[in-house]
């Protein structure tokens, strides 16, 4: 059922039947017929992906963290002297930053040189770096900022956790944050029924580390992006770190990965056209246009779209009679939550949150792969012949069994071992060309240990939880909080 939904055009069931689109034509016929009447031209739809100037190879990093009570491990609410609002206010002063406000409440901080800190639903806080030239620069700023933040939090008796998820919060007790788009997203996901049955857990109990990378042309997109879509599930298993939910072992290794499988099949998981190694930018645009919209932004205010596909908006306009704009298209692209996402950069979003000492292994791994043409081709050669069904079956297996899962005719461990070795080669190439410091290779040591022993952090944590940590939230927080 899930695979069928991925292969079908991404309209809502109440809008279309599986075999025809809004005009009664097949999806491909429909796209061909409406291209002449779109309110945005094909050239305009390509605009967000266009590049100018010399090629860049920057590294961006986003880290989701949990602000929790040190004794209970439960996330903090927004209000009060220990609340996330108060933390952001103090952090804004520490960074000499500028607050981002919504309805008079602080929801983020714009720090120096493009660094931002924002709230996420459920009591999470997201660190977003500016684009960095090297892993060394990325790591230095990350560690300095997060340890400073942890010190601010500790002064309020709050711990900042770097780990795979919110391991102790019950869904019924989630601390929803005061961002208007979160309530719109909650309502939208609720309307999906069974396919979106774990979406609220995604919003309130999962954490991730995400990295972003440059491309310099449409041709570069079609080289890099399919390879990254194919590699993303293997990374999910390699970086698995979320075996706990509501204080109990779930039996799976990436609970986050399991949750994303039941969030929204229209906009999550695989970009199916990219599982073809010869994907074009037009294929991606056609795919994205079929995905239902969650919201529209007008003068900074979010308005629900009730799942209207973007292509329908392009042909019919909005309910108020207005036409879709480039900004609407950009906002829609940001509302696609696939494991590899294409915007003005390639975002790699498939891995669990990591322990503090392991965070930089994520951008080190992806940097060594994305910025190596040799590695891009290796990934396509290794995974490009698998069918959509094989990729999907592999993903559903690995979120439970991790590195021991099957992926096509191989084990995930076999593939992961090679990806780590290739990433190391890719980083060495960058070092040889003066783009990285030699110490960049040290960021991969943890991954090398994982593929040597075949045990992910999640597997190790499962053992640790019932032994040294004694199933105690307080001991868990003490072990995984960011030092201050």
C-alpha positions as CSV (number, residue, x, y, z in Angstrom):
1,X,0.0,0.0,0.0
2,X,2.8,2.4,0.9
3,X,4.7,1.6,-2.2
4,X,1.6,2.1,-4.4
5,X,1.1,5.5,-2.8
6,X,4.7,6.5,-3.5
7,X,4.3,5.5,-7.2
8,X,1.0,7.2,-7.7
9,X,0.7,11.0,-8.2
10,X,0.5,12.7,-4.9
11,X,-3.1,13.9,-4.9
12,X,-5.4,13.4,-1.9
13,X,-8.0,10.7,-2.3
14,X,-10.8,13.1,-2.0
15,X,-9.5,15.1,-4.9
16,X,-8.8,12.4,-7.5
17,X,-9.0,8.7,-8.2
18,X,-5.8,6.6,-8.5
19,X,-5.9,6.4,-12.3
20,X,-6.8,9.9,-13.3
21,X,-6.0,13.5,-12.2
22,X,-8.1,16.6,-11.7
23,X,-9.0,16.7,-15.4
24,X,-9.8,13.0,-15.9
25,X,-6.5,12.5,-17.7
26,X,-3.6,10.3,-16.7
27,X,-1.0,12.2,-14.6
28,X,1.5,12.6,-17.5
29,X,-1.3,13.7,-19.9
30,X,-2.5,16.1,-17.3
31,X,1.0,17.7,-16.8
32,X,1.3,18.1,-20.6
33,X,-2.1,19.7,-21.0
34,X,-1.7,22.2,-18.1
35,X,1.8,23.3,-18.8
36,X,0.4,25.8,-21.4
37,X,-1.9,27.4,-18.8
38,X,0.2,27.5,-15.6
39,X,0.3,30.8,-13.7
40,X,4.1,30.2,-13.4
41,X,6.1,29.2,-16.5
42,X,8.4,26.2,-16.6
43,X,11.3,28.7,-16.6
44,X,10.0,30.2,-13.4
45,X,9.5,26.8,-11.8
46,X,13.1,26.1,-12.5
47,X,14.2,29.4,-11.0
48,X,14.8,28.2,-7.4
49,X,17.3,25.7,-8.7
50,X,19.3,28.0,-10.9
51,X,22.9,28.9,-10.0
52,X,25.2,31.7,-11.1
53,X,28.8,32.6,-10.4
54,X,31.7,30.2,-9.7
55,X,30.9,26.7,-8.3
56,X,30.8,26.5,-4.5
57,X,31.3,23.6,-2.1
58,X,29.9,24.9,1.1
59,X,28.7,22.8,4.1
60,X,25.6,23.6,6.1
61,X,24.5,21.9,9.3
62,X,21.3,21.7,11.3
63,X,21.1,20.0,14.7
64,X,17.9,19.3,16.6
65,X,18.4,19.2,20.3
66,X,16.1,18.6,23.3
67,X,15.8,21.0,26.2
68,X,14.8,18.8,29.2
69,X,14.5,18.6,32.9
70,X,17.7,17.0,34.2
71,X,15.9,14.6,36.6
72,X,12.9,13.5,34.5
73,X,14.3,13.8,31.0
74,X,10.9,15.4,30.0
75,X,11.0,18.3,27.6
76,X,10.5,21.9,28.8
77,X,7.5,23.9,28.0
78,X,7.6,27.3,26.4
79,X,6.5,29.5,29.3
80,X,8.1,30.3,32.7
81,X,11.6,31.1,34.0
82,X,12.9,27.7,32.9
83,X,10.9,27.6,29.7
84,X,12.2,27.7,26.2
85,X,11.1,31.2,25.7
86,X,13.3,32.4,28.5
87,X,16.2,30.3,27.2
88,X,16.0,31.9,23.8
89,X,15.8,35.3,25.3
90,X,19.0,34.8,27.3
91,X,20.7,33.1,24.4
92,X,19.8,36.1,22.2
93,X,21.6,38.4,24.6
94,X,24.6,36.0,24.8
95,X,25.0,35.9,21.0
96,X,24.3,39.6,20.6
97,X,21.6,38.4,18.3
98,X,18.2,39.5,17.0
99,X,15.0,37.8,18.2
100,X,12.5,36.4,15.8
101,X,9.0,37.1,17.1
102,X,5.6,35.7,16.3
103,X,2.6,37.2,18.0
104,X,4.9,38.9,20.4
105,X,6.7,35.7,21.5
106,X,10.3,34.8,20.7
107,X,10.5,31.8,18.5
108,X,14.1,32.1,17.3
109,X,17.4,34.0,17.4
110,X,19.3,35.3,14.4
111,X,23.0,35.1,15.6
112,X,26.2,36.3,14.0
113,X,27.1,35.5,10.4
114,X,23.9,33.7,9.5
115,X,23.7,31.3,12.5
116,X,20.2,30.8,13.8
117,X,18.5,29.0,16.8
118,X,14.8,28.3,16.4
119,X,12.2,26.3,18.4
120,X,10.8,23.1,17.1
121,X,7.5,21.5,18.2
122,X,7.6,19.3,21.3
123,X,10.3,21.3,23.1
124,X,13.2,20.8,20.6
125,X,15.6,23.5,19.6
126,X,17.3,23.6,16.2
127,X,20.8,25.0,15.6
128,X,21.3,26.1,12.0
129,X,24.8,27.0,10.8
130,X,25.7,29.5,8.2
131,X,27.4,27.8,5.1
132,X,30.9,26.8,6.0
133,X,34.0,26.3,3.8
134,X,35.3,23.4,5.7
135,X,34.4,20.8,8.3
136,X,37.0,22.3,10.7
137,X,35.2,25.7,10.7
138,X,31.8,24.0,10.9
139,X,32.8,22.0,13.9
140,X,34.5,24.8,15.8
141,X,31.5,27.1,15.6
142,X,29.1,24.2,16.4
143,X,30.9,23.1,19.5
144,X,31.5,26.6,20.8
145,X,27.8,27.7,20.3
146,X,26.3,24.6,21.8
147,X,28.5,24.4,24.9
148,X,27.6,28.1,25.5
149,X,24.0,27.4,25.1
150,X,24.2,24.4,27.4
151,X,25.8,26.7,30.0
152,X,22.9,29.1,29.7
153,X,20.4,26.3,30.1
154,X,22.3,24.8,33.1
155,X,21.9,28.1,34.9
156,X,18.2,27.6,34.7
157,X,18.5,23.9,35.7
158,X,17.8,22.7,32.2
159,X,19.8,20.2,30.3
160,X,20.4,20.3,26.5
161,X,20.4,16.8,25.2
162,X,22.1,15.7,22.0
163,X,20.6,12.3,21.3
164,X,18.4,10.4,18.9
165,X,15.0,11.7,20.0
166,X,12.8,12.8,22.9
167,X,13.1,9.4,24.7
168,X,10.7,10.1,27.7
169,X,7.9,12.4,26.6
170,X,4.5,10.8,26.1
171,X,2.6,12.0,23.0
172,X,-0.4,13.0,25.1
173,X,1.9,15.4,27.1
174,X,3.7,17.0,24.2
175,X,4.8,20.6,24.7
176,X,3.6,22.3,21.6
177,X,5.4,25.5,20.8
178,X,3.8,28.8,19.8
179,X,4.3,28.7,16.0
180,X,1.2,29.1,14.0
181,X,2.3,26.7,11.2
182,X,2.6,23.9,13.7
183,X,-1.1,23.9,14.4
184,X,-1.8,23.9,10.7
185,X,0.5,21.0,10.2
186,X,-1.1,19.1,13.1
187,X,-4.5,19.4,11.6
188,X,-3.3,18.5,8.1
189,X,-1.5,15.3,9.2
190,X,-4.5,14.3,11.3
191,X,-6.6,14.5,8.1
192,X,-4.5,11.8,6.5
193,X,-5.7,9.0,8.7
194,X,-3.6,5.9,8.8
195,X,-0.8,7.1,6.4
196,X,-0.2,10.0,8.8
197,X,-0.8,8.1,12.1
198,X,2.6,8.8,13.5
199,X,3.0,12.4,12.3
200,X,2.4,13.9,15.7
201,X,5.2,11.8,17.1
202,X,7.4,13.0,14.2
203,X,6.7,16.6,15.3
204,X,7.2,16.1,19.0
205,X,9.5,13.1,19.7
206,X,12.1,12.9,16.9
207,X,15.4,14.7,16.5
208,X,17.8,14.8,13.6
209,X,21.2,16.1,12.3
210,X,20.9,17.4,8.8
211,X,23.6,18.6,6.4
212,X,23.3,20.6,3.2
213,X,25.4,20.9,0.1
214,X,25.9,23.0,-3.0
215,X,25.3,22.2,-6.6
216,X,26.3,24.5,-9.5
217,X,24.1,23.6,-12.4
218,X,21.1,21.5,-13.5
219,X,23.5,18.9,-14.7
220,X,25.2,18.8,-11.3
221,X,21.8,18.3,-9.6
222,X,21.0,15.3,-11.8
223,X,24.5,13.9,-11.0
224,X,24.4,14.4,-7.3
225,X,20.8,14.2,-6.2
226,X,19.8,10.7,-7.4
227,X,22.9,9.3,-5.7
228,X,22.0,11.0,-2.4
229,X,18.4,9.8,-2.5
230,X,19.8,6.2,-2.9
231,X,22.4,6.6,-0.1
232,X,20.0,8.2,2.4
233,X,18.4,5.0,3.8
234,X,21.9,3.4,4.3
235,X,22.8,6.5,6.4
236,X,19.6,6.0,8.4
237,X,20.9,2.6,9.5
238,X,24.5,3.7,9.9
239,X,23.5,6.6,12.2
240,X,20.6,4.8,14.0
241,X,20.4,6.2,17.5
242,X,16.7,6.2,18.6
243,X,15.7,2.8,20.1
244,X,13.7,4.4,22.9
245,X,10.1,5.8,23.0
246,X,8.3,7.0,26.1
247,X,11.1,5.4,28.3
248,X,10.9,2.0,26.7
249,X,12.9,0.1,24.1
250,X,10.8,-0.2,21.0
251,X,12.5,-3.2,19.5
252,X,13.6,-1.1,16.5
253,X,16.9,0.8,16.1
254,X,15.7,4.0,14.4
255,X,12.3,4.8,15.9
256,X,12.6,8.1,14.1
257,X,12.9,6.3,10.8
258,X,9.8,4.2,11.6
259,X,7.8,7.3,12.5
260,X,8.7,9.0,9.3
261,X,7.3,6.0,7.4
262,X,3.8,6.9,8.8
263,X,4.0,10.7,8.6
264,X,2.9,11.5,5.0
265,X,3.7,9.2,2.1
266,X,3.1,12.1,-0.4
267,X,6.0,14.2,0.9
268,X,8.2,11.9,2.9
269,X,10.7,9.1,2.2
270,X,11.9,8.8,-1.3
271,X,11.8,11.2,-4.2
272,X,10.8,8.4,-6.5
273,X,11.9,10.0,-9.8
274,X,15.4,10.2,-8.3
275,X,15.6,6.4,-7.9
276,X,16.2,6.6,-11.7
277,X,19.9,7.6,-12.0
278,X,19.0,9.6,-15.1
279,X,16.5,11.9,-13.4
280,X,16.1,15.4,-14.9
281,X,15.3,18.6,-13.1
282,X,11.9,18.5,-15.0
283,X,11.2,15.2,-13.4
284,X,11.7,16.7,-9.9
285,X,9.5,19.7,-10.7
286,X,6.7,17.5,-12.0
287,X,6.9,15.3,-8.9
288,X,6.9,18.3,-6.5
289,X,3.9,19.9,-8.3
290,X,1.8,16.9,-7.6
291,X,2.4,17.0,-3.8
292,X,-0.5,18.6,-1.8
293,X,0.2,21.9,-0.1
294,X,-0.1,22.2,3.6
295,X,-0.1,26.0,4.0
296,X,0.3,29.3,2.1
297,X,2.1,32.3,3.6
298,X,0.6,35.8,3.0
299,X,2.4,38.7,4.6
300,X,4.1,36.4,7.1
301,X,0.8,34.7,8.1
302,X,0.3,31.0,7.5
303,X,-3.0,29.9,6.0
304,X,-4.1,26.2,5.6
305,X,-4.3,24.8,2.1
306,X,-6.2,21.6,3.0
307,X,-4.1,19.4,0.8
308,X,-4.7,21.2,-2.5
309,X,-2.0,19.9,-5.0
310,X,0.3,22.7,-6.2
311,X,-0.4,21.9,-9.8
312,X,-4.1,22.5,-9.1
313,X,-3.2,25.9,-7.7
314,X,-1.2,26.7,-10.8
315,X,-4.1,25.9,-13.1
316,X,-7.0,27.2,-11.0
317,X,-5.5,29.8,-8.6
318,X,-6.1,30.1,-4.9
319,X,-9.6,30.3,-3.4
320,X,-9.3,34.1,-3.0
321,X,-8.7,34.5,-6.7
322,X,-5.0,35.2,-6.5
323,X,-2.4,33.3,-8.5
324,X,0.5,31.3,-7.4
325,X,3.8,33.2,-7.1
326,X,7.5,32.2,-6.9
327,X,7.3,32.6,-3.2
328,X,4.4,30.2,-3.0
329,X,6.5,27.7,-5.0
330,X,9.5,28.2,-2.7
331,X,7.4,27.7,0.4
332,X,5.9,24.6,-1.1
333,X,9.4,23.2,-1.8
334,X,10.2,23.7,1.9
335,X,7.1,21.7,2.8
336,X,8.5,18.6,1.2
337,X,10.1,16.4,3.9
338,X,11.9,13.7,1.9
339,X,15.0,12.1,3.2
340,X,17.0,14.0,0.6
341,X,15.5,17.3,-0.3
342,X,16.2,19.6,-3.2
343,X,15.9,23.4,-2.8
344,X,18.7,25.9,-3.5
345,X,20.9,23.3,-1.9
346,X,20.8,19.5,-1.5
347,X,19.7,18.7,2.1
348,X,20.4,15.3,3.6
349,X,17.7,14.7,6.3
350,X,17.7,10.9,6.9
351,X,19.6,10.4,10.1
352,X,18.7,10.3,13.7
353,X,20.0,12.9,16.2
354,X,23.5,12.1,17.3
355,X,25.4,12.2,20.6
356,X,27.4,15.4,21.1
357,X,30.7,13.8,20.2
358,X,29.3,12.2,17.1
359,X,27.4,15.2,15.5
360,X,30.2,16.2,13.2
361,X,30.4,12.7,11.8
362,X,27.2,13.4,9.9
363,X,28.6,16.3,7.7
364,X,32.0,14.5,7.4
365,X,30.2,11.5,5.9
366,X,28.1,13.4,3.5
367,X,30.9,15.8,2.5
368,X,33.2,13.0,1.5
369,X,30.4,11.6,-0.7
370,X,28.6,14.6,-2.2
371,X,31.7,16.5,-3.2
372,X,33.4,13.6,-5.0
373,X,32.3,12.8,-8.5
374,X,33.9,9.4,-8.2
375,X,31.8,8.6,-5.2
376,X,28.6,9.9,-6.8
377,X,29.1,7.4,-9.6
378,X,30.1,4.6,-7.2
379,X,26.7,5.0,-5.4
380,X,24.8,5.0,-8.6
381,X,26.6,1.9,-9.8
382,X,25.9,0.2,-6.4
383,X,22.3,1.1,-5.8
384,X,21.0,2.5,-9.1
385,X,19.7,-0.9,-10.5
386,X,17.4,-1.5,-7.5
387,X,13.6,-1.1,-8.1
388,X,11.4,1.3,-6.1
389,X,10.0,-1.8,-4.3
390,X,13.5,-3.0,-3.4
391,X,14.5,0.4,-2.0
392,X,11.2,0.7,0.0
393,X,11.5,-2.8,1.4
394,X,15.1,-2.2,2.4
395,X,14.1,1.1,4.2
396,X,11.3,-0.6,6.1
397,X,13.6,-3.4,7.2
398,X,16.6,-1.2,8.2
399,X,14.7,1.1,10.5
400,X,14.0,-2.0,12.6
401,X,17.1,-4.1,12.2
402,X,19.7,-1.5,11.3
403,X,22.9,-2.6,9.7
404,X,21.9,-6.3,9.7
405,X,18.9,-5.6,7.4
406,X,18.8,-6.7,3.8
407,X,19.0,-4.1,1.0
408,X,18.5,-5.7,-2.3
409,X,20.7,-8.7,-2.4
410,X,23.2,-7.3,0.2
411,X,23.2,-6.5,3.8
412,X,23.1,-2.8,4.8
413,X,26.3,-3.3,6.7
414,X,28.1,-4.3,3.5
415,X,27.0,-1.2,1.7
416,X,27.6,1.1,4.7
417,X,31.1,-0.2,5.1
418,X,31.9,0.8,1.6
419,X,30.2,4.2,1.9
420,X,32.3,5.0,5.0
421,X,35.5,4.0,3.1
422,X,34.4,6.1,0.1
423,X,33.6,9.1,2.3
424,X,37.1,8.8,3.8
425,X,38.6,8.8,0.3
426,X,36.5,11.8,-0.6
427,X,37.7,13.8,2.4
428,X,41.3,12.9,1.6
429,X,40.8,14.3,-1.9
430,X,39.6,17.6,-0.3
431,X,42.5,17.6,2.1
432,X,44.9,17.0,-0.9
433,X,43.4,20.0,-2.7
434,X,43.6,22.3,0.4
435,X,39.9,22.3,1.0
436,X,40.0,20.6,4.4
437,X,42.3,20.3,7.3
438,X,43.9,16.8,7.8
439,X,42.0,16.4,11.1
440,X,38.7,16.2,9.1
441,X,39.4,12.5,8.8
442,X,39.1,12.1,12.6
443,X,35.4,12.9,12.4
444,X,34.9,9.5,10.6
445,X,36.5,7.4,13.3
446,X,33.3,6.7,15.1
447,X,31.7,5.5,11.9
448,X,34.7,3.3,11.1
449,X,34.3,1.6,14.5
450,X,30.6,1.1,13.8
451,X,31.1,-0.6,10.5
452,X,34.0,-2.7,11.9
453,X,31.9,-4.1,14.8
454,X,28.6,-4.0,13.0
455,X,26.8,-2.2,16.0
456,X,25.2,1.2,15.6
457,X,24.8,3.7,18.4
458,X,21.2,2.5,18.8
459,X,22.4,-1.1,19.4
460,X,24.9,0.1,21.9
461,X,22.4,2.3,23.6
462,X,19.9,-0.6,23.9
463,X,22.4,-2.5,26.0
464,X,23.5,0.6,27.9
465,X,19.9,1.5,28.8
466,X,19.3,-1.8,30.7
467,X,22.7,-2.0,32.3
468,X,24.7,1.0,33.2
469,X,21.9,3.5,32.9
470,X,19.5,1.3,34.9
471,X,16.5,2.5,32.8
472,X,16.8,5.9,34.6
473,X,15.9,9.1,32.8
474,X,18.2,11.0,35.2
475,X,21.2,8.8,34.4
476,X,20.4,9.1,30.6
477,X,20.4,12.8,30.8
478,X,23.6,12.9,32.7
479,X,25.3,10.7,30.1
480,X,24.0,12.5,27.0
481,X,23.6,16.2,27.9
482,X,25.9,18.7,26.2
483,X,28.8,19.6,28.5
484,X,28.8,23.1,29.9
